Amino acid sequence: SCLARLALCALLRAGPETPATGPVARGAQLYRQKSCASCHAVAGTGGTIGPPLTHIGTVADTRQPGTTASDYLRTSITDPGAYIVPGFPDSMSRGLARRLSAGDLDALVQYLLSLR
């Protein structure tokens, strides 16, 4: 239809999304761009293959004794098999961290820490 073609043209002209400036906003943007919600849910929206992340900013502190929430989340992204949440498979794709700059990894961790 004409309307569908117009929408597609507008989408193609828009190009890639401009990176957000604040770390939490940039992290939320990366969460969307990297399709994290295909496996993880936040506030009931998203997949169920991986553990829900609704309160991960609080829960991460309790997952691995002696490990800060920030370190737990960073390791969970850079080495997905390091910590497996009971009841969930070891199915997070490997290599995500290689596709993130150091700043983007920090932003993604900051976003996850904000989920309380």
N, C-alpha and C positions, 0 to 999 in steps of 0.2 A: 504494500500500500504506500501511498505518497507520504503519509505520516511516519511510517516506519523508516523510509528512506531518509527523510529529513532528520530523524533522531540519530540514525547511523552516521550521517554526514556531520552532524554536530559533534558526536562522540569522536569521530576520527579527527576533526579539526582541533578538538580540545587538547589532544596530545597527552603526554604523561602528566600526572598530578604533580604540582609544585610541592617540594618538600616542606613540611610544616617546620616552624622555627623552634618552638619550645620542645624540650626533651620528651615530656609526657605526650604531647600532641604528635610529635614525630614517631614515638613508639606506637601509639594507637594507629597511626597511618601505616606503619610497617606491619603491624598485626593484621591489618586488612589486606595490604598488598601481598604479603607472604601466605595468605589464606590460612592463617592459624585457626580461624573459626571453623574450618572444615573438619577439624578433629576436637577442638576445645570449645566449651561453652562459657560465655560470660553473661551472667544474669539471665540464664535460661535460653540464650540465643547462641546457636552453634552446634557443633558435632558432639558425639558422645564417645568417640573412640578413645580420646585422651581424657585425662582428668579435668574437671571443670576448673576454671580460673577466676571465678567470681570474687573470691576472697584470698587469692594467692598472695597478695601483699602481706597479709597477716599469717596465713597458713605456712608459707615458705619458711618462716622462722622456726617452726616446730618440726619440720620434716627430717632434718638431719642434725642431730645434736652436735653442737660446737661449730656449726656452719651458719653464717649470717644469711638472711633472706636474699640479699643481693648476690652473694656467692652461690647460693643454691640455685637461683634462677639462671645466673650466667652459666654455671656448669650444666644445667639442664638443657640449655640451648646449644652450648658448644660441644657437649659430650652427652647426647640424649640417653645413652644406656647407663650412665653413672648412677642415677637415682630413678628407680621404677616405683611408681605409686602402686601399692597393693590393690589388686582388682582391675588393673589396666595393663594391656599388653605393652611390650617394648617395641612400639611401632612408629615412634617419631622419626621422621626422615632425617637422615644424616646429611651433613654438609650445609645446613642452613647458615651456620656461622661463617662459612667461607664466602657466602654471598652477601655478607653484611660488613660494612666498614666498622672500625672500632667505635666510631661515634654513633652509628646506627644500632650496634649491639647495646651500647650504654643506654640509648633512648628506649629500646625495646624493654630492657630490664627496668628502667624508670617507670615506664607505662605499667608493667606487670606489678611493680611495687605499689603503684597507686590504686590497684584493685583491692580495696579493703572492705 
